[in-house]
């Protein structure tokens, strides 16, 4: 055996592949067609106003703003089938978004996607998964949210697509949203982790089991076991056999006291410090392929507090340290 082979054979199998996020492209997706409460279409602007680009550049990162994906407004369209409202428009938007995400990764930049409601995740994950699929690799998914967003048109009580993107990503329903780039699922269930949920429909519980997701960390798990333990386990699962993992951060994961301006607020969420710790641990592992931050709603926010927190969390995810 050559010295090089000996060196490779003695390396720990758990050694992660490092993803060095030195160049970032910000992509705005001002989509609010996926839910009933209006206002999240202004989320990308609110986060930009909170100083996202300058604060990331202060960390030594190179930041390029790729602008916004064009999105139709609700008043100009009919919502279509009541079980999946505005699905055609949402799928078209997510397809355009996925194309820009692929282009961003091809140009050796890390996509930082700003929503908009959480239905945009179908576009972000499709783009990231397609880029790595072309390299014969797969990705993991860290889904951080108060909700599991794993309804389908057949189980959704509202027909709002922002409650369905994870189901589309995992291939639990097949249509133009789940078949972006003509492959499904985008992520395997064994590399999918849900963190921070506290508001799950009964049908979603069944969908989680049917999908084969085995790691779902509720707020009780975080309370009992602590954020560090939860995040370390989650990142190992999402990173096992993958090129890295996409992080989908819904700001309603955080308690409304710290993040009041979100699409669907739910009491009992993560604290300010818990949220930062989660992002800091992600940065420590160095395997985040991409990040999206969704559901910032400045219409019901207090002095842009939630958008400013979103910027702070992005900074932590990209490596800002206290000391």
ChimeraX commands (.cxc) that place a marker at each C-alpha (Angstrom):
marker #1 position 0.00,0.00,0.00 radius 0.5
marker #1 position 1.37,3.42,-0.96 radius 0.5
marker #1 position 1.94,6.11,1.67 radius 0.5
marker #1 position -0.95,8.11,0.17 radius 0.5
marker #1 position -3.35,5.17,0.44 radius 0.5
marker #1 position -2.21,4.53,4.01 radius 0.5
marker #1 position -2.92,8.15,4.85 radius 0.5
marker #1 position -6.42,7.94,3.37 radius 0.5
marker #1 position -7.17,4.64,5.06 radius 0.5
marker #1 position -6.35,5.99,8.51 radius 0.5
marker #1 position -8.50,9.11,8.26 radius 0.5
marker #1 position -11.65,9.11,10.41 radius 0.5
marker #1 position -14.71,8.35,8.27 radius 0.5
marker #1 position -16.57,11.18,9.97 radius 0.5
marker #1 position -14.16,13.86,8.73 radius 0.5
marker #1 position -16.44,16.40,7.00 radius 0.5
marker #1 position -15.89,17.88,3.58 radius 0.5
marker #1 position -15.35,21.59,4.11 radius 0.5
marker #1 position -17.48,24.08,2.19 radius 0.5
marker #1 position -15.81,27.48,2.37 radius 0.5
marker #1 position -18.47,30.18,1.93 radius 0.5
marker #1 position -16.25,33.11,0.94 radius 0.5
marker #1 position -18.48,34.44,-1.86 radius 0.5
marker #1 position -22.22,34.89,-1.40 radius 0.5
marker #1 position -25.00,35.82,-3.80 radius 0.5
marker #1 position -28.17,37.21,-2.25 radius 0.5
marker #1 position -31.32,36.14,-4.10 radius 0.5
marker #1 position -34.67,37.71,-3.25 radius 0.5
marker #1 position -37.88,35.76,-3.86 radius 0.5
marker #1 position -40.74,38.12,-2.83 radius 0.5
marker #1 position -43.42,35.45,-3.04 radius 0.5
marker #1 position -46.54,35.61,-0.89 radius 0.5
marker #1 position -48.89,33.45,-2.98 radius 0.5
marker #1 position -48.35,30.44,-0.72 radius 0.5
marker #1 position -50.27,31.78,2.28 radius 0.5
marker #1 position -53.30,33.81,3.28 radius 0.5
marker #1 position -51.61,36.48,5.42 radius 0.5
marker #1 position -50.08,39.10,3.15 radius 0.5
marker #1 position -46.81,40.94,3.70 radius 0.5
marker #1 position -43.99,38.42,3.40 radius 0.5
marker #1 position -43.41,39.60,-0.17 radius 0.5
marker #1 position -41.71,42.58,1.49 radius 0.5
marker #1 position -39.41,40.31,3.50 radius 0.5
marker #1 position -36.41,40.49,1.13 radius 0.5
marker #1 position -36.51,44.29,1.17 radius 0.5
marker #1 position -36.80,44.38,4.96 radius 0.5
marker #1 position -33.75,42.15,5.36 radius 0.5
marker #1 position -31.74,44.20,2.88 radius 0.5
marker #1 position -32.74,47.41,4.70 radius 0.5
marker #1 position -31.47,45.83,7.92 radius 0.5
marker #1 position -27.95,45.94,6.45 radius 0.5
marker #1 position -27.44,42.37,5.27 radius 0.5
marker #1 position -24.81,43.05,2.60 radius 0.5
marker #1 position -22.64,45.44,4.62 radius 0.5
marker #1 position -22.70,43.27,7.72 radius 0.5
marker #1 position -21.71,40.13,5.82 radius 0.5
marker #1 position -18.94,42.04,4.06 radius 0.5
marker #1 position -17.68,43.14,7.48 radius 0.5
marker #1 position -16.99,39.45,8.13 radius 0.5
marker #1 position -14.61,39.39,5.18 radius 0.5
marker #1 position -17.10,37.82,2.78 radius 0.5
marker #1 position -17.63,38.91,-0.81 radius 0.5
marker #1 position -21.33,39.64,-1.32 radius 0.5
marker #1 position -23.18,40.16,-4.58 radius 0.5
marker #1 position -26.88,40.99,-4.68 radius 0.5
marker #1 position -28.55,39.07,-7.49 radius 0.5
marker #1 position -31.79,41.06,-7.20 radius 0.5
marker #1 position -35.27,39.57,-6.99 radius 0.5
marker #1 position -36.94,36.77,-8.91 radius 0.5
marker #1 position -40.02,38.22,-10.69 radius 0.5
marker #1 position -43.18,37.16,-8.88 radius 0.5
marker #1 position -46.82,37.84,-9.89 radius 0.5
marker #1 position -49.03,39.46,-7.28 radius 0.5
marker #1 position -52.19,37.77,-6.08 radius 0.5
marker #1 position -54.52,40.47,-7.39 radius 0.5
marker #1 position -53.50,39.72,-10.99 radius 0.5
marker #1 position -54.13,35.97,-10.85 radius 0.5
marker #1 position -56.86,33.48,-9.99 radius 0.5
marker #1 position -55.88,31.06,-7.26 radius 0.5
marker #1 position -56.87,27.98,-9.24 radius 0.5
marker #1 position -57.57,24.73,-7.42 radius 0.5
marker #1 position -58.57,25.34,-3.77 radius 0.5
marker #1 position -56.43,22.41,-2.57 radius 0.5
marker #1 position -53.24,24.06,-3.86 radius 0.5
marker #1 position -53.79,27.77,-4.41 radius 0.5
marker #1 position -51.64,29.58,-6.99 radius 0.5
marker #1 position -49.69,26.36,-7.57 radius 0.5
marker #1 position -48.97,27.19,-11.22 radius 0.5
marker #1 position -47.51,30.59,-10.36 radius 0.5
marker #1 position -45.56,29.26,-7.39 radius 0.5
marker #1 position -44.04,26.45,-9.46 radius 0.5
marker #1 position -43.04,28.89,-12.20 radius 0.5
marker #1 position -41.39,31.20,-9.66 radius 0.5
marker #1 position -39.57,28.30,-7.98 radius 0.5
marker #1 position -38.31,27.08,-11.37 radius 0.5
marker #1 position -36.79,30.48,-12.14 radius 0.5
marker #1 position -35.31,30.56,-8.64 radius 0.5
marker #1 position -33.82,27.08,-9.04 radius 0.5
marker #1 position -32.10,28.14,-12.26 radius 0.5
marker #1 position -30.46,31.11,-10.55 radius 0.5
marker #1 position -29.40,28.91,-7.60 radius 0.5
marker #1 position -27.70,26.47,-9.99 radius 0.5
marker #1 position -25.97,29.34,-11.78 radius 0.5
marker #1 position -24.83,30.77,-8.43 radius 0.5
marker #1 position -23.25,27.48,-7.35 radius 0.5
marker #1 position -21.63,27.04,-10.77 radius 0.5
marker #1 position -19.98,30.41,-10.24 radius 0.5
marker #1 position -18.56,29.20,-6.91 radius 0.5
marker #1 position -20.87,31.38,-4.82 radius 0.5
marker #1 position -23.08,30.38,-1.93 radius 0.5
marker #1 position -26.79,31.15,-2.45 radius 0.5
marker #1 position -28.40,33.16,0.34 radius 0.5
marker #1 position -32.10,33.20,-0.55 radius 0.5
marker #1 position -34.52,35.65,1.06 radius 0.5
marker #1 position -38.25,34.94,1.14 radius 0.5
marker #1 position -41.10,35.34,0.74 radius 0.5
marker #1 position -43.15,32.49,2.14 radius 0.5
marker #1 position -41.74,29.02,2.70 radius 0.5
marker #1 position -43.01,27.62,-0.57 radius 0.5
marker #1 position -39.85,29.07,-2.16 radius 0.5
marker #1 position -37.90,26.25,-0.51 radius 0.5
marker #1 position -39.02,23.95,-3.31 radius 0.5
marker #1 position -37.10,26.17,-5.70 radius 0.5
marker #1 position -34.01,26.62,-3.55 radius 0.5
marker #1 position -33.61,22.93,-2.75 radius 0.5
marker #1 position -34.29,21.94,-6.36 radius 0.5
marker #1 position -31.48,24.18,-7.53 radius 0.5
marker #1 position -28.97,23.01,-4.92 radius 0.5
marker #1 position -29.87,19.35,-5.42 radius 0.5
marker #1 position -29.59,19.68,-9.21 radius 0.5
marker #1 position -26.15,21.27,-9.01 radius 0.5
marker #1 position -24.80,18.43,-6.88 radius 0.5
marker #1 position -26.70,15.77,-8.85 radius 0.5
marker #1 position -24.70,16.81,-11.91 radius 0.5
marker #1 position -21.62,15.93,-9.87 radius 0.5
marker #1 position -23.16,12.61,-8.84 radius 0.5
marker #1 position -23.58,13.80,-5.27 radius 0.5
marker #1 position -26.58,14.32,-3.05 radius 0.5
marker #1 position -27.38,16.91,-0.38 radius 0.5
marker #1 position -28.91,16.91,3.08 radius 0.5
marker #1 position -31.60,19.24,4.40 radius 0.5
marker #1 position -31.89,21.03,7.74 radius 0.5
marker #1 position -35.48,22.28,8.03 radius 0.5
marker #1 position -35.77,24.76,10.94 radius 0.5
marker #1 position -39.38,25.77,11.44 radius 0.5
marker #1 position -42.28,25.94,13.86 radius 0.5
marker #1 position -44.19,23.88,11.28 radius 0.5
marker #1 position -43.25,20.77,9.35 radius 0.5
marker #1 position -44.69,22.08,6.04 radius 0.5
marker #1 position -45.25,18.52,4.85 radius 0.5
marker #1 position -48.91,18.65,3.85 radius 0.5
marker #1 position -49.97,17.69,0.35 radius 0.5
marker #1 position -52.91,19.00,-1.68 radius 0.5
marker #1 position -54.77,15.92,-0.47 radius 0.5
marker #1 position -54.14,16.59,3.24 radius 0.5
marker #1 position -53.88,20.38,3.54 radius 0.5
marker #1 position -56.76,21.96,5.49 radius 0.5
marker #1 position -56.13,25.37,3.89 radius 0.5
marker #1 position -54.79,24.73,0.41 radius 0.5
marker #1 position -51.91,27.13,1.15 radius 0.5
marker #1 position -48.79,25.89,-0.60 radius 0.5
marker #1 position -46.41,27.33,2.03 radius 0.5
marker #1 position -47.51,24.37,4.14 radius 0.5
marker #1 position -46.46,21.88,1.42 radius 0.5
marker #1 position -42.87,22.51,0.24 radius 0.5
marker #1 position -41.20,19.78,2.27 radius 0.5
marker #1 position -43.70,17.26,0.91 radius 0.5
marker #1 position -42.84,18.42,-2.62 radius 0.5
marker #1 position -39.11,18.20,-1.93 radius 0.5
marker #1 position -39.48,14.64,-0.63 radius 0.5
marker #1 position -41.73,13.61,-3.51 radius 0.5
marker #1 position -44.88,12.94,-1.47 radius 0.5
marker #1 position -46.87,14.56,-4.28 radius 0.5
marker #1 position -46.04,14.78,-7.94 radius 0.5
marker #1 position -46.69,17.84,-10.10 radius 0.5
marker #1 position -44.78,20.78,-11.54 radius 0.5
marker #1 position -43.51,21.89,-8.11 radius 0.5
marker #1 position -42.04,18.54,-7.08 radius 0.5
marker #1 position -40.74,17.75,-10.58 radius 0.5
marker #1 position -38.50,20.78,-11.12 radius 0.5
marker #1 position -35.53,19.48,-13.16 radius 0.5
marker #1 position -37.59,16.33,-13.65 radius 0.5
marker #1 position -36.37,14.29,-10.70 radius 0.5
marker #1 position -37.89,13.46,-7.35 radius 0.5
marker #1 position -37.22,13.33,-4.44 radius 0.5
marker #1 position -34.72,16.16,-4.20 radius 0.5
marker #1 position -33.43,14.97,-0.82 radius 0.5
marker #1 position -33.57,11.52,0.75 radius 0.5
marker #1 position -35.59,11.22,3.98 radius 0.5
marker #1 position -32.58,9.74,5.80 radius 0.5
marker #1 position -30.71,13.03,5.18 radius 0.5
marker #1 position -33.66,15.26,6.12 radius 0.5
marker #1 position -33.94,16.70,9.63 radius 0.5
marker #1 position -36.74,18.89,11.02 radius 0.5
marker #1 position -35.86,21.10,13.99 radius 0.5
marker #1 position -37.98,23.23,16.31 radius 0.5
marker #1 position -41.50,22.15,15.32 radius 0.5
marker #1 position -44.35,22.83,17.69 radius 0.5
marker #1 position -47.43,23.13,15.44 radius 0.5
marker #1 position -48.06,20.02,13.32 radius 0.5
marker #1 position -51.35,18.92,11.73 radius 0.5
marker #1 position -52.48,15.35,12.36 radius 0.5
marker #1 position -52.14,14.58,8.65 radius 0.5
marker #1 position -48.60,15.95,8.71 radius 0.5
marker #1 position -47.66,13.53,11.48 radius 0.5
marker #1 position -48.74,10.70,9.21 radius 0.5
marker #1 position -46.90,12.24,6.26 radius 0.5
marker #1 position -43.70,12.44,8.29 radius 0.5
marker #1 position -43.96,8.75,9.06 radius 0.5
marker #1 position -44.89,7.87,5.49 radius 0.5
marker #1 position -41.96,9.88,4.15 radius 0.5
marker #1 position -39.53,7.94,6.33 radius 0.5
marker #1 position -38.10,10.94,8.20 radius 0.5
marker #1 position -36.70,9.57,11.44 radius 0.5
marker #1 position -35.19,12.71,12.97 radius 0.5
marker #1 position -37.73,15.33,13.97 radius 0.5
marker #1 position -36.72,17.50,16.91 radius 0.5
marker #1 position -39.62,19.27,18.57 radius 0.5
marker #1 position -39.26,22.20,20.97 radius 0.5
marker #1 position -39.63,19.69,23.78 radius 0.5
marker #1 position -36.53,17.87,22.51 radius 0.5
marker #1 position -34.64,21.15,22.53 radius 0.5
marker #1 position -35.91,21.94,26.03 radius 0.5
marker #1 position -34.95,18.55,27.42 radius 0.5
marker #1 position -31.74,17.80,25.54 radius 0.5
marker #1 position -30.36,21.23,24.71 radius 0.5
marker #1 position -29.66,22.93,21.41 radius 0.5
marker #1 position -26.08,21.70,21.08 radius 0.5
marker #1 position -27.02,18.02,21.31 radius 0.5
marker #1 position -29.89,18.46,18.87 radius 0.5
marker #1 position -27.81,20.36,16.32 radius 0.5
marker #1 position -24.83,18.02,16.48 radius 0.5
marker #1 position -27.08,15.00,15.86 radius 0.5
marker #1 position -28.98,16.79,13.12 radius 0.5
marker #1 position -25.87,17.86,11.23 radius 0.5
marker #1 position -24.42,14.36,11.38 radius 0.5
marker #1 position -27.62,12.96,9.87 radius 0.5
marker #1 position -27.90,15.60,7.14 radius 0.5
marker #1 position -24.22,15.28,6.33 radius 0.5
marker #1 position -23.99,11.49,6.18 radius 0.5
marker #1 position -22.98,10.56,2.65 radius 0.5
marker #1 position -23.77,14.01,1.26 radius 0.5
marker #1 position -21.82,16.88,-0.25 radius 0.5
marker #1 position -23.23,19.11,2.51 radius 0.5
marker #1 position -26.63,20.42,3.50 radius 0.5
marker #1 position -29.03,23.19,2.68 radius 0.5
marker #1 position -30.37,25.12,5.68 radius 0.5
marker #1 position -33.97,26.32,5.40 radius 0.5
marker #1 position -34.68,28.78,8.22 radius 0.5
marker #1 position -38.24,29.92,8.82 radius 0.5
marker #1 position -38.16,32.88,11.19 radius 0.5
marker #1 position -41.33,31.64,12.92 radius 0.5
marker #1 position -39.09,29.02,14.55 radius 0.5
marker #1 position -38.05,31.76,16.96 radius 0.5
marker #1 position -40.40,32.84,19.72 radius 0.5
marker #1 position -42.63,35.79,18.74 radius 0.5
marker #1 position -41.13,37.84,21.56 radius 0.5
marker #1 position -37.89,38.00,19.60 radius 0.5
marker #1 position -39.35,37.60,16.09 radius 0.5
marker #1 position -42.84,39.16,16.03 radius 0.5
marker #1 position -42.90,39.89,12.30 radius 0.5
marker #1 position -43.38,36.45,10.77 radius 0.5
marker #1 position -45.93,34.85,8.49 radius 0.5
marker #1 position -47.39,32.41,11.04 radius 0.5
marker #1 position -46.26,33.17,14.62 radius 0.5
marker #1 position -46.49,30.41,17.23 radius 0.5
marker #1 position -45.68,30.88,20.91 radius 0.5
marker #1 position -43.01,28.78,22.59 radius 0.5
marker #1 position -40.25,29.01,20.03 radius 0.5
marker #1 position -36.47,29.15,20.25 radius 0.5
marker #1 position -34.93,31.98,22.23 radius 0.5
marker #1 position -32.61,34.60,20.79 radius 0.5
marker #1 position -29.53,32.78,22.07 radius 0.5
marker #1 position -30.75,29.32,21.07 radius 0.5
marker #1 position -31.24,30.56,17.52 radius 0.5
marker #1 position -27.75,32.02,17.41 radius 0.5
marker #1 position -26.23,28.88,18.90 radius 0.5
marker #1 position -27.85,26.75,16.20 radius 0.5
marker #1 position -26.39,28.97,13.46 radius 0.5
marker #1 position -22.98,29.09,15.16 radius 0.5
marker #1 position -22.83,25.29,15.29 radius 0.5
marker #1 position -23.74,25.12,11.60 radius 0.5
marker #1 position -20.86,27.51,10.88 radius 0.5
marker #1 position -18.47,25.43,13.03 radius 0.5
marker #1 position -19.21,22.32,10.97 radius 0.5
marker #1 position -18.50,24.19,7.73 radius 0.5
marker #1 position -20.69,22.08,5.46 radius 0.5
marker #1 position -23.60,24.42,4.69 radius 0.5
marker #1 position -24.06,24.52,0.92 radius 0.5
marker #1 position -26.75,27.21,0.94 radius 0.5
marker #1 position -29.07,29.14,3.22 radius 0.5
marker #1 position -32.56,30.54,2.91 radius 0.5
marker #1 position -34.41,32.76,5.37 radius 0.5
marker #1 position -38.17,32.98,4.92 radius 0.5
marker #1 position -41.44,34.32,6.32 radius 0.5
marker #1 position -40.21,37.76,7.45 radius 0.5
marker #1 position -43.34,39.93,7.46 radius 0.5
marker #1 position -42.58,43.64,8.04 radius 0.5
marker #1 position -46.31,44.49,8.01 radius 0.5
marker #1 position -46.71,43.01,11.50 radius 0.5
marker #1 position -43.12,43.52,12.68 radius 0.5
marker #1 position -41.93,46.01,15.31 radius 0.5
marker #1 position -39.37,48.50,13.96 radius 0.5
marker #1 position -37.91,45.87,11.58 radius 0.5
marker #1 position -36.87,43.78,14.59 radius 0.5
marker #1 position -37.38,40.43,12.87 radius 0.5
marker #1 position -35.45,41.42,9.75 radius 0.5
marker #1 position -32.56,42.66,11.88 radius 0.5
marker #1 position -32.53,39.33,13.73 radius 0.5
marker #1 position -32.53,37.53,10.38 radius 0.5
marker #1 position -29.39,39.45,9.43 radius 0.5
marker #1 position -27.75,38.59,12.74 radius 0.5
marker #1 position -28.55,34.90,12.27 radius 0.5
marker #1 position -27.17,34.94,8.74 radius 0.5
marker #1 position -23.96,36.42,10.13 radius 0.5
marker #1 position -23.72,33.64,12.71 radius 0.5
marker #1 position -24.36,31.00,10.03 radius 0.5
marker #1 position -21.54,32.45,7.92 radius 0.5
marker #1 position -19.04,32.44,10.73 radius 0.5
marker #1 position -19.41,35.45,13.03 radius 0.5
marker #1 position -18.11,34.63,16.50 radius 0.5
marker #1 position -18.52,36.39,19.83 radius 0.5
marker #1 position -14.76,36.32,20.44 radius 0.5
marker link #1:1,2 radius 0.2
marker link #1:2,3 radius 0.2
marker link #1:3,4 radius 0.2
marker link #1:4,5 radius 0.2
marker link #1:5,6 radius 0.2
marker link #1:6,7 radius 0.2
marker link #1:7,8 radius 0.2
marker link #1:8,9 radius 0.2
marker link #1:9,10 radius 0.2
marker link #1:10,11 radius 0.2
marker link #1:11,12 radius 0.2
marker link #1:12,13 radius 0.2
marker link #1:13,14 radius 0.2
marker link #1:14,15 radius 0.2
marker link #1:15,16 radius 0.2
marker link #1:16,17 radius 0.2
marker link #1:17,18 radius 0.2
marker link #1:18,19 radius 0.2
marker link #1:19,20 radius 0.2
marker link #1:20,21 radius 0.2
marker link #1:21,22 radius 0.2
marker link #1:22,23 radius 0.2
marker link #1:23,24 radius 0.2
marker link #1:24,25 radius 0.2
marker link #1:25,26 radius 0.2
marker link #1:26,27 radius 0.2
marker link #1:27,28 radius 0.2
marker link #1:28,29 radius 0.2
marker link #1:29,30 radius 0.2
marker link #1:30,31 radius 0.2
marker link #1:31,32 radius 0.2
marker link #1:32,33 radius 0.2
marker link #1:33,34 radius 0.2
marker link #1:34,35 radius 0.2
marker link #1:35,36 radius 0.2
marker link #1:36,37 radius 0.2
marker link #1:37,38 radius 0.2
marker link #1:38,39 radius 0.2
marker link #1:39,40 radius 0.2
marker link #1:40,41 radius 0.2
marker link #1:41,42 radius 0.2
marker link #1:42,43 radius 0.2
marker link #1:43,44 radius 0.2
marker link #1:44,45 radius 0.2
marker link #1:45,46 radius 0.2
marker link #1:46,47 radius 0.2
marker link #1:47,48 radius 0.2
marker link #1:48,49 radius 0.2
marker link #1:49,50 radius 0.2
marker link #1:50,51 radius 0.2
marker link #1:51,52 radius 0.2
marker link #1:52,53 radius 0.2
marker link #1:53,54 radius 0.2
marker link #1:54,55 radius 0.2
marker link #1:55,56 radius 0.2
marker link #1:56,57 radius 0.2
marker link #1:57,58 radius 0.2
marker link #1:58,59 radius 0.2
marker link #1:59,60 radius 0.2
marker link #1:60,61 radius 0.2
marker link #1:61,62 radius 0.2
marker link #1:62,63 radius 0.2
marker link #1:63,64 radius 0.2
marker link #1:64,65 radius 0.2
marker link #1:65,66 radius 0.2
marker link #1:66,67 radius 0.2
marker link #1:67,68 radius 0.2
marker link #1:68,69 radius 0.2
marker link #1:69,70 radius 0.2
marker link #1:70,71 radius 0.2
marker link #1:71,72 radius 0.2
marker link #1:72,73 radius 0.2
marker link #1:73,74 radius 0.2
marker link #1:74,75 radius 0.2
marker link #1:75,76 radius 0.2
marker link #1:76,77 radius 0.2
marker link #1:77,78 radius 0.2
marker link #1:78,79 radius 0.2
marker link #1:79,80 radius 0.2
marker link #1:80,81 radius 0.2
marker link #1:81,82 radius 0.2
marker link #1:82,83 radius 0.2
marker link #1:83,84 radius 0.2
marker link #1:84,85 radius 0.2
marker link #1:85,86 radius 0.2
marker link #1:86,87 radius 0.2
marker link #1:87,88 radius 0.2
marker link #1:88,89 radius 0.2
marker link #1:89,90 radius 0.2
marker link #1:90,91 radius 0.2
marker link #1:91,92 radius 0.2
marker link #1:92,93 radius 0.2
marker link #1:93,94 radius 0.2
marker link #1:94,95 radius 0.2
marker link #1:95,96 radius 0.2
marker link #1:96,97 radius 0.2
marker link #1:97,98 radius 0.2
marker link #1:98,99 radius 0.2
marker link #1:99,100 radius 0.2
marker link #1:100,101 radius 0.2
marker link #1:101,102 radius 0.2
marker link #1:102,103 radius 0.2
marker link #1:103,104 radius 0.2
marker link #1:104,105 radius 0.2
marker link #1:105,106 radius 0.2
marker link #1:106,107 radius 0.2
marker link #1:107,108 radius 0.2
marker link #1:108,109 radius 0.2
marker link #1:109,110 radius 0.2
marker link #1:110,111 radius 0.2
marker link #1:111,112 radius 0.2
marker link #1:112,113 radius 0.2
marker link #1:113,114 radius 0.2
marker link #1:114,115 radius 0.2
marker link #1:115,116 radius 0.2
marker link #1:116,117 radius 0.2
marker link #1:117,118 radius 0.2
marker link #1:118,119 radius 0.2
marker link #1:119,120 radius 0.2
marker link #1:120,121 radius 0.2
marker link #1:121,122 radius 0.2
marker link #1:122,123 radius 0.2
marker link #1:123,124 radius 0.2
marker link #1:124,125 radius 0.2
marker link #1:125,126 radius 0.2
marker link #1:126,127 radius 0.2
marker link #1:127,128 radius 0.2
marker link #1:128,129 radius 0.2
marker link #1:129,130 radius 0.2
marker link #1:130,131 radius 0.2
marker link #1:131,132 radius 0.2
marker link #1:132,133 radius 0.2
marker link #1:133,134 radius 0.2
marker link #1:134,135 radius 0.2
marker link #1:135,136 radius 0.2
marker link #1:136,137 radius 0.2
marker link #1:137,138 radius 0.2
marker link #1:138,139 radius 0.2
marker link #1:139,140 radius 0.2
marker link #1:140,141 radius 0.2
marker link #1:141,142 radius 0.2
marker link #1:142,143 radius 0.2
marker link #1:143,144 radius 0.2
marker link #1:144,145 radius 0.2
marker link #1:145,146 radius 0.2
marker link #1:146,147 radius 0.2
marker link #1:147,148 radius 0.2
marker link #1:148,149 radius 0.2
marker link #1:149,150 radius 0.2
marker link #1:150,151 radius 0.2
marker link #1:151,152 radius 0.2
marker link #1:152,153 radius 0.2
marker link #1:153,154 radius 0.2
marker link #1:154,155 radius 0.2
marker link #1:155,156 radius 0.2
marker link #1:156,157 radius 0.2
marker link #1:157,158 radius 0.2
marker link #1:158,159 radius 0.2
marker link #1:159,160 radius 0.2
marker link #1:160,161 radius 0.2
marker link #1:161,162 radius 0.2
marker link #1:162,163 radius 0.2
marker link #1:163,164 radius 0.2
marker link #1:164,165 radius 0.2
marker link #1:165,166 radius 0.2
marker link #1:166,167 radius 0.2
marker link #1:167,168 radius 0.2
marker link #1:168,169 radius 0.2
marker link #1:169,170 radius 0.2
marker link #1:170,171 radius 0.2
marker link #1:171,172 radius 0.2
marker link #1:172,173 radius 0.2
marker link #1:173,174 radius 0.2
marker link #1:174,175 radius 0.2
marker link #1:175,176 radius 0.2
marker link #1:176,177 radius 0.2
marker link #1:177,178 radius 0.2
marker link #1:178,179 radius 0.2
marker link #1:179,180 radius 0.2
marker link #1:180,181 radius 0.2
marker link #1:181,182 radius 0.2
marker link #1:182,183 radius 0.2
marker link #1:183,184 radius 0.2
marker link #1:184,185 radius 0.2
marker link #1:185,186 radius 0.2
marker link #1:186,187 radius 0.2
marker link #1:187,188 radius 0.2
marker link #1:188,189 radius 0.2
marker link #1:189,190 radius 0.2
marker link #1:190,191 radius 0.2
marker link #1:191,192 radius 0.2
marker link #1:192,193 radius 0.2
marker link #1:193,194 radius 0.2
marker link #1:194,195 radius 0.2
marker link #1:195,196 radius 0.2
marker link #1:196,197 radius 0.2
marker link #1:197,198 radius 0.2
marker link #1:198,199 radius 0.2
marker link #1:199,200 radius 0.2
marker link #1:200,201 radius 0.2
marker link #1:201,202 radius 0.2
marker link #1:202,203 radius 0.2
marker link #1:203,204 radius 0.2
marker link #1:204,205 radius 0.2
marker link #1:205,206 radius 0.2
marker link #1:206,207 radius 0.2
marker link #1:207,208 radius 0.2
marker link #1:208,209 radius 0.2
marker link #1:209,210 radius 0.2
marker link #1:210,211 radius 0.2
marker link #1:211,212 radius 0.2
marker link #1:212,213 radius 0.2
marker link #1:213,214 radius 0.2
marker link #1:214,215 radius 0.2
marker link #1:215,216 radius 0.2
marker link #1:216,217 radius 0.2
marker link #1:217,218 radius 0.2
marker link #1:218,219 radius 0.2
marker link #1:219,220 radius 0.2
marker link #1:220,221 radius 0.2
marker link #1:221,222 radius 0.2
marker link #1:222,223 radius 0.2
marker link #1:223,224 radius 0.2
marker link #1:224,225 radius 0.2
marker link #1:225,226 radius 0.2
marker link #1:226,227 radius 0.2
marker link #1:227,228 radius 0.2
marker link #1:228,229 radius 0.2
marker link #1:229,230 radius 0.2
marker link #1:230,231 radius 0.2
marker link #1:231,232 radius 0.2
marker link #1:232,233 radius 0.2
marker link #1:233,234 radius 0.2
marker link #1:234,235 radius 0.2
marker link #1:235,236 radius 0.2
marker link #1:236,237 radius 0.2
marker link #1:237,238 radius 0.2
marker link #1:238,239 radius 0.2
marker link #1:239,240 radius 0.2
marker link #1:240,241 radius 0.2
marker link #1:241,242 radius 0.2
marker link #1:242,243 radius 0.2
marker link #1:243,244 radius 0.2
marker link #1:244,245 radius 0.2
marker link #1:245,246 radius 0.2
marker link #1:246,247 radius 0.2
marker link #1:247,248 radius 0.2
marker link #1:248,249 radius 0.2
marker link #1:249,250 radius 0.2
marker link #1:250,251 radius 0.2
marker link #1:251,252 radius 0.2
marker link #1:252,253 radius 0.2
marker link #1:253,254 radius 0.2
marker link #1:254,255 radius 0.2
marker link #1:255,256 radius 0.2
marker link #1:256,257 radius 0.2
marker link #1:257,258 radius 0.2
marker link #1:258,259 radius 0.2
marker link #1:259,260 radius 0.2
marker link #1:260,261 radius 0.2
marker link #1:261,262 radius 0.2
marker link #1:262,263 radius 0.2
marker link #1:263,264 radius 0.2
marker link #1:264,265 radius 0.2
marker link #1:265,266 radius 0.2
marker link #1:266,267 radius 0.2
marker link #1:267,268 radius 0.2
marker link #1:268,269 radius 0.2
marker link #1:269,270 radius 0.2
marker link #1:270,271 radius 0.2
marker link #1:271,272 radius 0.2
marker link #1:272,273 radius 0.2
marker link #1:273,274 radius 0.2
marker link #1:274,275 radius 0.2
marker link #1:275,276 radius 0.2
marker link #1:276,277 radius 0.2
marker link #1:277,278 radius 0.2
marker link #1:278,279 radius 0.2
marker link #1:279,280 radius 0.2
marker link #1:280,281 radius 0.2
marker link #1:281,282 radius 0.2
marker link #1:282,283 radius 0.2
marker link #1:283,284 radius 0.2
marker link #1:284,285 radius 0.2
marker link #1:285,286 radius 0.2
marker link #1:286,287 radius 0.2
marker link #1:287,288 radius 0.2
marker link #1:288,289 radius 0.2
marker link #1:289,290 radius 0.2
marker link #1:290,291 radius 0.2
marker link #1:291,292 radius 0.2
marker link #1:292,293 radius 0.2
marker link #1:293,294 radius 0.2
marker link #1:294,295 radius 0.2
marker link #1:295,296 radius 0.2
marker link #1:296,297 radius 0.2
marker link #1:297,298 radius 0.2
marker link #1:298,299 radius 0.2
marker link #1:299,300 radius 0.2
marker link #1:300,301 radius 0.2
marker link #1:301,302 radius 0.2
marker link #1:302,303 radius 0.2
marker link #1:303,304 radius 0.2
marker link #1:304,305 radius 0.2
marker link #1:305,306 radius 0.2
marker link #1:306,307 radius 0.2
marker link #1:307,308 radius 0.2
marker link #1:308,309 radius 0.2
marker link #1:309,310 radius 0.2
marker link #1:310,311 radius 0.2
marker link #1:311,312 radius 0.2
marker link #1:312,313 radius 0.2
marker link #1:313,314 radius 0.2
marker link #1:314,315 radius 0.2
marker link #1:315,316 radius 0.2
marker link #1:316,317 radius 0.2
marker link #1:317,318 radius 0.2
marker link #1:318,319 radius 0.2
marker link #1:319,320 radius 0.2
marker link #1:320,321 radius 0.2
marker link #1:321,322 radius 0.2
marker link #1:322,323 radius 0.2
view
